[in-house]
Amino acid sequence: MFRSKRADRVKLLAWDGSGMVLVTKWLHEGRFAWPPIRDGVVHLSATQLAMLLDYAC
């Protein structure tokens, strides 16, 4: 998963069994809320990922 500098866009690369899938999501207003960075990395649980992608749907 990647996010833009403005935190209003995310991109997710995933393997679906037959190839790579690129999912992109933009917010017209607001920003995605990210967990804190620890040791230069952001770790997301399955629940946090679901909440992040469900934001503003």
Backbone torsions as a table, in degrees:
resi	resn	phi	psi	omega
1	MET	NA	139.4	178.5
2	PHE	-130.6	149.2	175.7
3	ARG	-128.7	157.3	178.4
4	SER	-78.8	165.0	178.6
5	LYS	-59.7	-36.2	-179.3
6	ARG	-79.5	-6.3	179.2
7	ALA	62.0	24.0	177.2
8	ASP	-105.4	2.7	179.2
9	ARG	-140.3	144.3	173.9
10	VAL	-134.2	150.8	174.2
11	LYS	-130.6	138.3	-178.3
12	LEU	-127.7	124.9	173.9
13	LEU	-99.8	130.8	-179.0
14	ALA	-142.5	149.7	175.3
15	TRP	-95.6	125.2	-178.3
16	ASP	-103.0	9.8	179.5
17	GLY	103.1	-25.6	178.9
18	SER	-124.3	-8.3	-179.8
19	GLY	174.0	178.9	-179.9
20	MET	-85.5	144.4	177.8
21	VAL	-120.3	133.3	175.6
22	LEU	-110.6	117.9	178.3
23	VAL	-109.2	128.9	-179.7
24	THR	-124.6	139.6	178.3
25	LYS	-137.4	130.6	177.6
26	TRP	-115.8	145.4	172.3
27	LEU	-106.8	131.2	177.7
28	HIS	-75.9	-31.4	177.8
29	GLU	-136.4	144.6	176.5
30	GLY	85.8	-173.9	-178.6
31	ARG	-138.7	156.3	173.5
32	PHE	-74.4	140.0	177.4
33	ALA	-93.1	121.8	-177.4
34	TRP	-108.6	146.7	173.2
35	PRO	-64.4	162.9	-179.4
36	PRO	-65.6	152.2	177.0
37	ILE	-83.7	128.4	178.2
38	ARG	-126.5	123.9	-178.7
39	ASP	56.8	35.0	177.5
40	GLY	78.3	8.7	-176.3
41	VAL	-134.4	143.7	172.1
42	VAL	-104.4	123.1	177.8
43	HIS	-103.2	129.1	178.6
44	LEU	-116.7	134.5	171.4
45	SER	-81.1	169.4	177.7
46	ALA	-60.0	-38.9	179.0
47	THR	-66.0	-44.3	179.0
48	GLN	-63.4	-40.4	178.4
49	LEU	-62.9	-45.6	179.2
50	ALA	-61.2	-41.7	179.0
51	MET	-67.4	-40.0	179.9
52	LEU	-63.2	-45.0	-178.9
53	LEU	-76.3	-22.5	178.7
54	ASP	-82.1	-14.8	-177.7
55	TYR	-55.6	129.9	174.6
56	ALA	62.7	28.2	176.0
57	CYS	-81.7	NA	NA
